[in-house]
Amino acid sequence: MGASIMTALLHLDASARRTSVSRELSAAFATAWRAEHPGAAYVHRDLAAEPIPFIGEGWTELCDRVLAHGRTDLDRLAELVDSPAQQRAWEIVEPLLAEVRAADVVLIGTPMYNYSIPASLKAWLDQITFPRMSLAPTRFVVVTARGGAYSPGAPKAVYDYQERYLRDFFSGHFAVDDTVFVNAELVNSRRDPALAHLRDEHDASYAAALATARTLGKEY
């Protein structure tokens, strides 16, 4: 995608750390992307600093009405609201859904917490997701930081519920099948003496992830 084509980027960060590897990687992508698309729309949302509320009963009622009416047109979801609780739920959903629908590229910077994603990111996903919706052809880029090694072939690869979950989520709920993941592994080797012997492997993984994030930012 060349710099002459106007596009829009939604940039999400989910790390609870104000300074983190996942934030460094997402910033590298965003900086490169914005340099390639001067003047293009850019929105940054910090899911840790400004948490999205968890879904409540009003949201579940609205979701039930979407199913009952077979409504797949996202432009008409507001028509289904028929109670104060659903209206309150929609007031949370509407701006979040508008942001993601306006984006051509959605960039997510996230750590792996306990083999999966932070609750802050899950809350955002829950709020914007409705039955049988589609966000295609939106492109998703996920840059991650993992304390250990979870790449294919690694002893803990079976415990990777981060990339596997997000890839399946975007495919199953958003009809988006070309999500790109950039993973920096063994981040805990920076702090854990038991992993100190793996620091060189982490440094190589981090450098490769940083370079890939910058390259993708220029290409998307």
Contacts in CASP RR format, 6 or more apart in sequence:
PFRMAT RR
TARGET T0000
AUTHOR 0000-0000-0000
METHOD contacts of the structure
MODEL  1
MGASIMTALLHLDASARRTSVSRELSAAFATAWRAEHPGAAYVHRDLAAE
PIPFIGEGWTELCDRVLAHGRTDLDRLAELVDSPAQQRAWEIVEPLLAEV
RAADVVLIGTPMYNYSIPASLKAWLDQITFPRMSLAPTRFVVVTARGGAY
SPGAPKAVYDYQERYLRDFFSGHFAVDDTVFVNAELVNSRRDPALAHLRD
EHDASYAAALATARTLGKEY
1 7 0 8 1.000
1 219 0 8 1.000
1 220 0 8 1.000
2 36 0 8 1.000
3 36 0 8 1.000
3 37 0 8 1.000
3 38 0 8 1.000
6 37 0 8 1.000
6 39 0 8 1.000
6 40 0 8 1.000
7 37 0 8 1.000
7 40 0 8 1.000
7 41 0 8 1.000
7 104 0 8 1.000
7 105 0 8 1.000
8 40 0 8 1.000
8 41 0 8 1.000
8 42 0 8 1.000
8 43 0 8 1.000
8 102 0 8 1.000
8 103 0 8 1.000
8 104 0 8 1.000
8 105 0 8 1.000
9 30 0 8 1.000
9 33 0 8 1.000
9 34 0 8 1.000
9 37 0 8 1.000
9 40 0 8 1.000
9 41 0 8 1.000
9 42 0 8 1.000
9 43 0 8 1.000
9 103 0 8 1.000
9 104 0 8 1.000
9 105 0 8 1.000
9 106 0 8 1.000
9 107 0 8 1.000
10 43 0 8 1.000
10 45 0 8 1.000
10 99 0 8 1.000
10 100 0 8 1.000
10 102 0 8 1.000
10 103 0 8 1.000
10 105 0 8 1.000
10 106 0 8 1.000
10 107 0 8 1.000
11 26 0 8 1.000
11 30 0 8 1.000
11 42 0 8 1.000
11 43 0 8 1.000
11 44 0 8 1.000
11 45 0 8 1.000
11 107 0 8 1.000
12 26 0 8 1.000
12 44 0 8 1.000
12 45 0 8 1.000
12 46 0 8 1.000
12 47 0 8 1.000
12 106 0 8 1.000
12 107 0 8 1.000
12 108 0 8 1.000
12 109 0 8 1.000
12 110 0 8 1.000
12 121 0 8 1.000
12 124 0 8 1.000
13 22 0 8 1.000
13 23 0 8 1.000
13 26 0 8 1.000
13 44 0 8 1.000
13 45 0 8 1.000
13 46 0 8 1.000
13 47 0 8 1.000
13 48 0 8 1.000
13 109 0 8 1.000
13 110 0 8 1.000
14 22 0 8 1.000
14 47 0 8 1.000
14 48 0 8 1.000
14 108 0 8 1.000
14 109 0 8 1.000
14 110 0 8 1.000
14 111 0 8 1.000
14 117 0 8 1.000
14 118 0 8 1.000
14 120 0 8 1.000
14 121 0 8 1.000
14 124 0 8 1.000
15 22 0 8 1.000
15 23 0 8 1.000
15 48 0 8 1.000
15 109 0 8 1.000
15 110 0 8 1.000
15 111 0 8 1.000
15 118 0 8 1.000
15 145 0 8 1.000
16 48 0 8 1.000
16 111 0 8 1.000
16 118 0 8 1.000
16 120 0 8 1.000
17 23 0 8 1.000
17 111 0 8 1.000
18 49 0 8 1.000
20 111 0 8 1.000
20 145 0 8 1.000
21 111 0 8 1.000
21 145 0 8 1.000
21 184 0 8 1.000
21 187 0 8 1.000
21 206 0 8 1.000
22 109 0 8 1.000
22 110 0 8 1.000
22 111 0 8 1.000
22 143 0 8 1.000
22 144 0 8 1.000
22 145 0 8 1.000
22 184 0 8 1.000
23 109 0 8 1.000
24 210 0 8 1.000
25 109 0 8 1.000
25 143 0 8 1.000
25 144 0 8 1.000
25 145 0 8 1.000
25 182 0 8 1.000
25 184 0 8 1.000
25 209 0 8 1.000
25 210 0 8 1.000
25 213 0 8 1.000
26 107 0 8 1.000
26 108 0 8 1.000
26 109 0 8 1.000
26 143 0 8 1.000
26 213 0 8 1.000
28 210 0 8 1.000
28 213 0 8 1.000
28 214 0 8 1.000
29 107 0 8 1.000
29 141 0 8 1.000
29 143 0 8 1.000
29 182 0 8 1.000
29 213 0 8 1.000
29 214 0 8 1.000
29 216 0 8 1.000
29 217 0 8 1.000
30 42 0 8 1.000
30 44 0 8 1.000
30 107 0 8 1.000
30 217 0 8 1.000
31 214 0 8 1.000
32 213 0 8 1.000
32 214 0 8 1.000
32 215 0 8 1.000
32 216 0 8 1.000
32 217 0 8 1.000
32 218 0 8 1.000
33 105 0 8 1.000
33 107 0 8 1.000
33 217 0 8 1.000
33 218 0 8 1.000
33 220 0 8 1.000
34 40 0 8 1.000
34 42 0 8 1.000
35 218 0 8 1.000
36 217 0 8 1.000
36 218 0 8 1.000
41 102 0 8 1.000
41 103 0 8 1.000
43 99 0 8 1.000
43 102 0 8 1.000
43 103 0 8 1.000
45 99 0 8 1.000
45 124 0 8 1.000
47 118 0 8 1.000
47 120 0 8 1.000
47 121 0 8 1.000
47 123 0 8 1.000
47 124 0 8 1.000
48 118 0 8 1.000
48 120 0 8 1.000
51 120 0 8 1.000
51 123 0 8 1.000
52 92 0 8 1.000
52 96 0 8 1.000
52 120 0 8 1.000
52 123 0 8 1.000
52 124 0 8 1.000
52 127 0 8 1.000
53 92 0 8 1.000
53 123 0 8 1.000
53 127 0 8 1.000
54 123 0 8 1.000
54 126 0 8 1.000
55 89 0 8 1.000
55 123 0 8 1.000
55 126 0 8 1.000
55 127 0 8 1.000
56 89 0 8 1.000
57 85 0 8 1.000
58 83 0 8 1.000
58 85 0 8 1.000
58 86 0 8 1.000
58 88 0 8 1.000
58 89 0 8 1.000
59 86 0 8 1.000
59 89 0 8 1.000
59 92 0 8 1.000
59 93 0 8 1.000
59 126 0 8 1.000
59 127 0 8 1.000
61 83 0 8 1.000
61 85 0 8 1.000
61 86 0 8 1.000
61 89 0 8 1.000
62 77 0 8 1.000
62 80 0 8 1.000
62 81 0 8 1.000
62 86 0 8 1.000
62 89 0 8 1.000
62 90 0 8 1.000
62 93 0 8 1.000
63 130 0 8 1.000
63 131 0 8 1.000
65 71 0 8 1.000
65 80 0 8 1.000
65 82 0 8 1.000
65 86 0 8 1.000
66 77 0 8 1.000
66 80 0 8 1.000
66 130 0 8 1.000
66 131 0 8 1.000
67 131 0 8 1.000
69 80 0 8 1.000
70 131 0 8 1.000
70 132 0 8 1.000
71 77 0 8 1.000
71 79 0 8 1.000
71 80 0 8 1.000
72 131 0 8 1.000
72 132 0 8 1.000
72 133 0 8 1.000
72 134 0 8 1.000
74 97 0 8 1.000
74 101 0 8 1.000
74 130 0 8 1.000
74 133 0 8 1.000
77 90 0 8 1.000
77 93 0 8 1.000
77 97 0 8 1.000
77 130 0 8 1.000
78 90 0 8 1.000
78 94 0 8 1.000
80 86 0 8 1.000
81 87 0 8 1.000
81 90 0 8 1.000
92 127 0 8 1.000
93 127 0 8 1.000
93 128 0 8 1.000
96 124 0 8 1.000
96 127 0 8 1.000
96 128 0 8 1.000
97 127 0 8 1.000
97 128 0 8 1.000
100 106 0 8 1.000
100 128 0 8 1.000
100 135 0 8 1.000
100 138 0 8 1.000
101 135 0 8 1.000
101 138 0 8 1.000
103 138 0 8 1.000
104 138 0 8 1.000
104 139 0 8 1.000
105 138 0 8 1.000
105 139 0 8 1.000
105 140 0 8 1.000
105 141 0 8 1.000
105 220 0 8 1.000
106 138 0 8 1.000
106 139 0 8 1.000
106 140 0 8 1.000
106 141 0 8 1.000
107 141 0 8 1.000
107 142 0 8 1.000
107 143 0 8 1.000
108 121 0 8 1.000
108 140 0 8 1.000
108 141 0 8 1.000
108 142 0 8 1.000
108 143 0 8 1.000
108 166 0 8 1.000
109 142 0 8 1.000
109 143 0 8 1.000
109 144 0 8 1.000
110 117 0 8 1.000
110 118 0 8 1.000
110 121 0 8 1.000
110 142 0 8 1.000
110 143 0 8 1.000
110 144 0 8 1.000
110 145 0 8 1.000
110 162 0 8 1.000
111 118 0 8 1.000
111 144 0 8 1.000
111 145 0 8 1.000
111 146 0 8 1.000
111 187 0 8 1.000
112 144 0 8 1.000
112 145 0 8 1.000
112 146 0 8 1.000
112 147 0 8 1.000
112 150 0 8 1.000
112 160 0 8 1.000
112 162 0 8 1.000
115 159 0 8 1.000
115 160 0 8 1.000
115 161 0 8 1.000
115 162 0 8 1.000
116 161 0 8 1.000
116 162 0 8 1.000
116 165 0 8 1.000
117 162 0 8 1.000
117 165 0 8 1.000
117 166 0 8 1.000
125 169 0 8 1.000
129 173 0 8 1.000
129 174 0 8 1.000
133 173 0 8 1.000
133 174 0 8 1.000
133 175 0 8 1.000
134 174 0 8 1.000
134 175 0 8 1.000
135 174 0 8 1.000
135 175 0 8 1.000
135 176 0 8 1.000
136 174 0 8 1.000
136 175 0 8 1.000
136 176 0 8 1.000
137 176 0 8 1.000
138 174 0 8 1.000
138 176 0 8 1.000
139 176 0 8 1.000
139 178 0 8 1.000
139 179 0 8 1.000
139 180 0 8 1.000
139 220 0 8 1.000
140 170 0 8 1.000
140 174 0 8 1.000
140 176 0 8 1.000
140 178 0 8 1.000
140 179 0 8 1.000
140 180 0 8 1.000
141 179 0 8 1.000
141 180 0 8 1.000
141 182 0 8 1.000
141 216 0 8 1.000
141 217 0 8 1.000
141 220 0 8 1.000
142 163 0 8 1.000
142 166 0 8 1.000
142 179 0 8 1.000
142 180 0 8 1.000
142 181 0 8 1.000
142 182 0 8 1.000
143 181 0 8 1.000
143 182 0 8 1.000
143 183 0 8 1.000
143 184 0 8 1.000
143 209 0 8 1.000
143 213 0 8 1.000
144 162 0 8 1.000
144 163 0 8 1.000
144 181 0 8 1.000
144 182 0 8 1.000
144 183 0 8 1.000
144 184 0 8 1.000
145 183 0 8 1.000
145 184 0 8 1.000
145 187 0 8 1.000
146 162 0 8 1.000
146 183 0 8 1.000
146 184 0 8 1.000
146 185 0 8 1.000
146 186 0 8 1.000
146 187 0 8 1.000
147 185 0 8 1.000
147 186 0 8 1.000
147 187 0 8 1.000
147 188 0 8 1.000
147 189 0 8 1.000
148 156 0 8 1.000
148 185 0 8 1.000
148 186 0 8 1.000
148 187 0 8 1.000
148 188 0 8 1.000
148 189 0 8 1.000
148 195 0 8 1.000
149 155 0 8 1.000
149 156 0 8 1.000
149 185 0 8 1.000
149 186 0 8 1.000
149 198 0 8 1.000
149 201 0 8 1.000
150 156 0 8 1.000
150 157 0 8 1.000
150 159 0 8 1.000
150 160 0 8 1.000
150 162 0 8 1.000
150 163 0 8 1.000
150 183 0 8 1.000
150 185 0 8 1.000
151 157 0 8 1.000
151 183 0 8 1.000
151 185 0 8 1.000
154 185 0 8 1.000
163 181 0 8 1.000
163 183 0 8 1.000
166 179 0 8 1.000
166 181 0 8 1.000
167 179 0 8 1.000
167 181 0 8 1.000
170 176 0 8 1.000
170 177 0 8 1.000
170 179 0 8 1.000
171 177 0 8 1.000
171 179 0 8 1.000
180 216 0 8 1.000
182 209 0 8 1.000
182 212 0 8 1.000
182 213 0 8 1.000
182 216 0 8 1.000
183 205 0 8 1.000
183 209 0 8 1.000
184 202 0 8 1.000
184 205 0 8 1.000
184 206 0 8 1.000
184 209 0 8 1.000
184 210 0 8 1.000
185 201 0 8 1.000
185 202 0 8 1.000
185 205 0 8 1.000
186 195 0 8 1.000
186 198 0 8 1.000
186 199 0 8 1.000
186 201 0 8 1.000
186 202 0 8 1.000
186 205 0 8 1.000
187 202 0 8 1.000
187 206 0 8 1.000
188 195 0 8 1.000
189 195 0 8 1.000
189 196 0 8 1.000
189 197 0 8 1.000
189 198 0 8 1.000
189 199 0 8 1.000
189 201 0 8 1.000
189 202 0 8 1.000
190 199 0 8 1.000
190 202 0 8 1.000
END
